Amino acid sequence: MSKSNPLTLVSCPTCQKKTPWSNENIDRPFCSSQCKLIDLGEWASESYAIPQQTSEEDEVFSEELVVNPNKSFL
């Protein structure tokens, strides 16, 4: 008896088409190179973004930094 691995199908993030998750699918998790490039274009145009939480530290460091020319940082 030979054991066959069940084929795992995932939804393409771009078009939602079911596509195999395997080494033969070089575009995984996408169904095609076209869908992969569409996704890359969305990231490049900043349509997609990773949510960022602000913290008190971010607020402190985002204020304008006043540099004293008489003070050395070294």
N, C-alpha and C positions, 0 to 999 in steps of 0.2 A: 504494500500500500504506500502510495506516495502522499506526502502531506503537501497540500497546496496552501499557500498563504492567501488569506482572503484579501481582496483588493479594497483598499481604503479610498473612499471618494470624499473630496472636500469641495466646498463651494469656492469658485474663483472670486476673490475679493472685488474684482471689477464688474464682471457680468453675471455672477452667481451661478454660472454653468457648473455642473458637477464634473470634476476632473480628478484623475487618479493621483494619489500621493505615492509616488514611486521614483526610483532612481532614473527610470526611463523618461520621466516628465522633467525635462531640464528647466522648464519655466515655473515649476511648482512654487508657491501655491496657486499660481495663475494658470489659466488654461492655454494661453498662447503668449508669444512674444509681444503681440499687439496689446493685450491686456496689461502685460508687465510695463510697457512703455506708457500707456495711458496713466497707470498708477504713478509712475515716476514723474510724469508731467504734472500731476496733481500736487505732489510734494514740492516740485520745483517752483510751481506758481503760488505756493503757500496756501493752497485750498485746504490742505490737511495740516494740522498742527498738533503737537503733543501738549495737552493741558499742563499748565504750570501754576503751582500754588505760590502765592507771595508770602513772605515771612517778614518779621520785624527786621531781620538782618538785611534783607533785600532793600527795605525802605531806608535803612541807615546808610547803606552803601550807594543807593541811587541818588542821594542828595548831592548837590554840587560840591565837589571837593575843593577846599580852599588850601592852596599850597603856600607855605611860608618860605620865601626864597632864602631866608637866613638859616633855615633848618636843613640839616643833611640827613638823608635816609640811609647813608652808609655807615 
